[in-house]
Each structure stands twice: as C-alpha cells, then as structure tokens.
C-alpha cells in the first residue's frame, strides 16, 4: 500500500465512511501471482498479474533513455500499473453486487444477468 493510499484510508475511516467500498488490502488480496517480461533489445517491461479468479491484468513500463533502464525499477512500475487496473474491475464488480441487492428478489442466471 502506498503512502497516498494509507493517507486516504485514514481519512475515510476518520470521516466514518464505511459503506461497502474497495480497499488497498482487498485489491492486494486479489493478486495471486506475477510474471514479468522484458522484450529483448528494449526497455519495455510487462507485468502480468494473475488474479484469484484466474483473470490476468497487465501493466507496462519503459525507460525513455536506455541508459536509465533498471530492470527492478521497470518491474516495480509495471506491477504498479497493472495493480491500478484491478481497481476498475473490482469497482465494477462491487457496483454490480450492490445493484443486485438493490433489485431485491429478481431472478438471475449464472452470470448475474437478470433472467
């Protein structure tokens, strides 16, 4: 969790904002694996995060100057960029779940769609 995320969490808690929401801890709990690839002859680093449901999210990084390329920094940035994408997916999923609760006793198929 970044310092910004820690500060935001503290602010939300201090304001008593405790409705269902995503947290950095929840986002991190989604991640079960990470794989990296640096394309030969480039500074392009790709991180593929595997989520607990088997879905894969990717993030990228590239140094503008090859002289500044550091593989570890490339992995860190690519991981961070991949992790950021999880927020949107999990946000959609949470909103869909809340919507289903709002609908009440509607019949739904196995994909959560109204039947």
NULO-738746 format. One record per residue: residue number from 0; residue in three letters; x, y, z of N, C-alpha, C, CB in turn. Coordinates in steps of 0.2 Angstrom, whole numbers, plus 5000, padded with zeros to 4 digits. Glycine has a CB too. Layout:
R num residuo   nX   nY   nZ  caX  caY  caZ   cX   cY   cZ  cbX  cbY  cbZ
R NUM     ala    X    Y    Z    X    Y    Z    X    Y    Z    X    Y    Z
...
***
This chain:
R num residuo   nX   nY   nZ  caX  caY  caZ   cX   cY   cZ  cbX  cbY  cbZ
R   0     unk 5004 4994 5000 5000 5000 5000 5005 5006 5000 4995 5000 5006
R   1     unk 5003 5011 4996 5007 5017 4995 5005 5022 5001 5006 5020 4988
R   2     unk 5010 5027 5002 5008 5032 5007 5002 5035 5005 5014 5037 5007
R   3     unk 5000 5037 4999 4994 5040 4997 4988 5036 4999 4994 5042 4989
R   4     unk 4989 5029 4998 4983 5025 4999 4982 5025 5007 4984 5018 4997
R   5     unk 4988 5025 5011 4987 5024 5018 4984 5031 5021 4994 5024 5021
R   6     unk 4986 5037 5018 4983 5043 5020 4975 5043 5018 4986 5049 5017
R   7     unk 4973 5041 5012 4966 5041 5010 4962 5036 5015 4966 5039 5003
R   8     unk 4965 5030 5016 4961 5026 5021 4960 5029 5027 4966 5019 5021
R   9     unk 4965 5032 5030 4964 5035 5037 4959 5041 5036 4971 5038 5039
R  10     unk 4959 5045 5031 4954 5050 5030 4947 5047 5030 4955 5054 5024
R  11     unk 4946 5042 5026 4939 5039 5025 4937 5036 5032 4940 5033 5020
R  12     unk 4941 5033 5035 4940 5030 5042 4938 5036 5047 4945 5026 5045
R  13     unk 4942 5041 5047 4941 5047 5051 4934 5050 5050 4946 5052 5051
R  14     unk 4932 5050 5044 4925 5053 5042 4919 5048 5043 4926 5055 5035
R  15     unk 4921 5042 5045 4916 5037 5046 4913 5034 5040 4910 5040 5050
R  16     unk 4916 5035 5034 4914 5032 5028 4915 5025 5027 4917 5036 5022
R  17     unk 4910 5021 5029 4911 5014 5030 4906 5010 5026 4910 5012 5037
R  18     unk 4903 5013 5021 4899 5009 5016 4903 5004 5012 4895 5014 5011
R  19     unk 4900 4999 5009 4904 4995 5005 4909 4998 5000 4900 4989 5001
R  20     unk 4915 4997 5000 4920 5000 4996 4926 4996 4995 4922 5007 4999
R  21     unk 4930 4998 4990 4936 4994 4989 4941 4997 4994 4938 4995 4982
R  22     unk 4946 4993 4996 4952 4995 5000 4958 4992 4996 4951 4992 5007
R  23     unk 4964 4996 4998 4970 4993 4995 4971 4986 4997 4976 4997 4997
R  24     unk 4969 4984 5003 4970 4977 5006 4966 4972 5001 4968 4977 5013
R  25     unk 4960 4974 5000 4956 4970 4995 4959 4969 4989 4949 4973 4995
R  26     unk 4962 4975 4986 4965 4974 4979 4971 4970 4979 4967 4981 4977
R  27     unk 4975 4970 4985 4981 4966 4985 4979 4959 4986 4985 4968 4991
R  28     unk 4974 4958 4990 4971 4951 4991 4969 4947 4984 4966 4950 4996
R  29     unk 4967 4951 4979 4965 4948 4973 4971 4945 4969 4962 4954 4968
R  30     unk 4977 4948 4970 4983 4946 4967 4986 4939 4969 4989 4951 4967
R  31     unk 4987 4934 4965 4990 4928 4967 4996 4926 4964 4985 4922 4966
R  32     unk 4998 4930 4959 5004 4929 4955 5006 4934 4951 5004 4922 4951
R  33     unk 5013 4935 4949 5015 4940 4945 5021 4937 4940 5018 4946 4949
R  34     unk 5020 4939 4934 5026 4936 4929 5028 4943 4925 5023 4931 4925
R  35     unk 5034 4943 4924 5037 4949 4920 5041 4947 4914 5042 4952 4925
R  36     unk 5041 4951 4909 5044 4950 4903 5047 4957 4901 5040 4947 4898
R  37     unk 5054 4957 4899 5057 4962 4896 5058 4960 4889 5064 4965 4900
R  38     unk 5056 4964 4884 5057 4962 4877 5064 4964 4875 5052 4967 4873
R  39     unk 5067 4959 4872 5074 4959 4870 5076 4965 4866 5076 4953 4867
R  40     unk 5081 4969 4868 5083 4975 4865 5079 4981 4866 5083 4973 4857
R  41     unk 5075 4981 4871 5071 4986 4873 5071 4987 4880 5063 4985 4870
R  42     unk 5068 4993 4883 5067 4994 4890 5060 4992 4892 5069 5001 4892
R  43     unk 5056 4990 4887 5049 4988 4889 5048 4982 4893 5045 4987 4882
R  44     unk 5045 4983 4899 5044 4978 4904 5036 4977 4905 5047 4980 4911
R  45     unk 5034 4971 4904 5027 4970 4905 5026 4965 4911 5024 4966 4899
R  46     unk 5021 4967 4915 5020 4963 4921 5013 4960 4920 5020 4967 4928
R  47     unk 5012 4954 4921 5006 4950 4921 5004 4948 4928 5006 4944 4916
R  48     unk 4999 4951 4931 4996 4949 4937 4991 4944 4936 4994 4955 4941
R  49     unk 4991 4939 4940 4986 4934 4940 4982 4935 4946 4989 4926 4939
R  50     unk 4975 4935 4945 4970 4937 4950 4968 4930 4952 4965 4941 4948
R  51     unk 4965 4930 4958 4962 4924 4962 4957 4920 4957 4959 4925 4968
R  52     unk 4954 4924 4953 4949 4920 4949 4952 4918 4942 4943 4925 4947
R  53     unk 4958 4919 4941 4962 4916 4935 4963 4922 4930 4958 4911 4932
R  54     unk 4959 4927 4931 4960 4933 4926 4967 4936 4926 4954 4938 4927
R  55     unk 4969 4938 4921 4976 4941 4920 4975 4949 4919 4980 4938 4915
R  56     unk 4979 4953 4922 4979 4960 4921 4986 4962 4920 4976 4964 4927
R  57     unk 4987 4966 4915 4994 4968 4913 4996 4975 4914 4996 4966 4906
R  58     unk 5002 4977 4915 5005 4983 4916 5011 4984 4912 5005 4986 4923
R  59     unk 5013 4990 4910 5019 4991 4907 5023 4996 4909 5017 4992 4899
R  60     unk 5030 4996 4908 5034 5002 4909 5039 5002 4904 5037 5002 4916
R  61     unk 5042 5008 4902 5048 5008 4898 5052 5014 4899 5045 5008 4890
R  62     unk 5058 5014 4899 5063 5019 4900 5063 5023 4894 5070 5017 4903
R  63     unk 5063 5030 4894 5064 5034 4888 5071 5033 4885 5062 5041 4889
R  64     unk 5076 5033 4890 5083 5033 4888 5085 5026 4891 5087 5038 4892
R  65     unk 5088 5022 4886 5090 5015 4888 5096 5016 4893 5093 5012 4882
R  66     unk 5099 5021 4894 5104 5022 4899 5102 5022 4906 5109 5028 4897
R  67     unk 5095 5024 4906 5092 5024 4913 5088 5018 4915 5087 5030 4913
R  68     unk 5088 5013 4910 5084 5007 4912 5087 5003 4917 5084 5002 4905
R  69     unk 5083 5001 4922 5085 4997 4928 5079 4992 4928 5085 5001 4935
R  70     unk 5081 4985 4927 5076 4980 4927 5071 4980 4933 5079 4973 4926
R  71     unk 5074 4981 4939 5070 4981 4945 5065 4987 4945 5074 4981 4951
R  72     unk 5067 4993 4943 5063 4998 4943 5057 4997 4938 5066 5005 4942
R  73     unk 5059 4994 4932 5054 4993 4927 5049 4988 4930 5058 4990 4921
R  74     unk 5051 4983 4933 5046 4978 4936 5041 4982 4941 5050 4972 4940
R  75     unk 5044 4986 4945 5040 4989 4950 5035 4994 4947 5045 4994 4955
R  76     unk 5037 4997 4942 5032 5002 4939 5027 4998 4935 5036 5007 4934
R  77     unk 5029 4993 4931 5024 4988 4928 5019 4985 4932 5028 4983 4924
R  78     unk 5022 4983 4938 5017 4980 4943 5012 4985 4946 5021 4977 4949
R  79     unk 5015 4991 4947 5010 4996 4950 5005 4998 4944 5014 5003 4951
R  80     unk 5007 4998 4938 5002 5000 4933 4997 4994 4932 5006 5001 4926
R  81     unk 4999 4988 4933 4994 4983 4932 4990 4983 4938 4998 4976 4932
R  82     unk 4992 4984 4944 4988 4984 4950 4983 4989 4950 4992 4985 4956
R  83     unk 4984 4995 4947 4979 5001 4946 4973 4998 4942 4983 5007 4943
R  84     unk 4974 4994 4937 4969 4992 4933 4964 4988 4937 4971 4988 4927
R  85     unk 4966 4984 4942 4962 4980 4946 4956 4984 4949 4966 4976 4951
R  86     unk 4958 4990 4951 4953 4995 4955 4947 4995 4950 4956 5001 4956
R  87     unk 4947 4996 4944 4942 4997 4939 4938 4991 4939 4944 4999 4932
R  88     unk 4941 4985 4938 4937 4979 4938 4934 4977 4944 4942 4973 4936
R  89     unk 4937 4978 4950 4934 4976 4956 4929 4982 4958 4939 4976 4962
R  90     unk 4930 4988 4956 4924 4993 4957 4918 4991 4953 4927 5000 4954
R  91     unk 4919 4989 4947 4913 4987 4943 4910 4981 4946 4915 4985 4936
R  92     unk 4913 4976 4949 4911 4970 4952 4907 4972 4958 4916 4965 4953
R  93     unk 4910 4976 4962 4906 4979 4968 4900 4982 4967 4911 4983 4973
R  94     unk 4900 4987 4962 4894 4991 4960 4889 4986 4957 4896 4996 4955
R  95     unk 4891 4981 4954 4886 4976 4951 4883 4972 4957 4889 4971 4946
R  96     unk 4887 4970 4962 4884 4966 4968 4879 4971 4971 4890 4964 4972
R  97     unk 4881 4977 4972 4876 4982 4976 4870 4983 4972 4880 4989 4977
R  98     unk 4871 4983 4965 4865 4984 4961 4860 4978 4962 4867 4985 4954
R  99     unk 4863 4972 4962 4859 4966 4963 4855 4966 4969 4863 4960 4962
R 100     unk 4858 4968 4975 4855 4969 4981 4849 4974 4981 4860 4971 4987
R 101     unk 4850 4980 4977 4845 4985 4976 4839 4982 4973 4848 4991 4973
R 102     unk 4840 4977 4968 4835 4974 4964 4830 4970 4968 4838 4971 4958
R 103     unk 4833 4967 4973 4829 4963 4978 4829 4956 4975 4822 4965 4978
R 104     unk 4823 4953 4974 4822 4946 4973 4822 4945 4965 4816 4944 4976
R 105     unk 4825 4948 4961 4825 4947 4954 4829 4940 4953 4828 4953 4950
R 106     unk 4826 4937 4948 4829 4930 4946 4836 4932 4941 4825 4926 4942
R 107     unk 4841 4928 4942 4847 4930 4939 4850 4923 4936 4852 4933 4943
R 108     unk 4853 4923 4930 4857 4917 4928 4863 4917 4931 4857 4918 4920
R 109     unk 4867 4912 4929 4874 4910 4932 4879 4916 4931 4877 4904 4929
R 110     unk 4878 4920 4926 4882 4926 4925 4880 4932 4929 4883 4927 4918
R 111     unk 4875 4932 4933 4872 4938 4936 4868 4942 4933 4878 4942 4939
R 112     unk 4866 4940 4926 4861 4944 4922 4854 4942 4924 4862 4943 4915
R 113     unk 4850 4947 4924 4843 4946 4925 4840 4942 4920 4839 4953 4925
R 114     unk 4837 4936 4922 4834 4931 4918 4827 4933 4916 4835 4924 4921
***
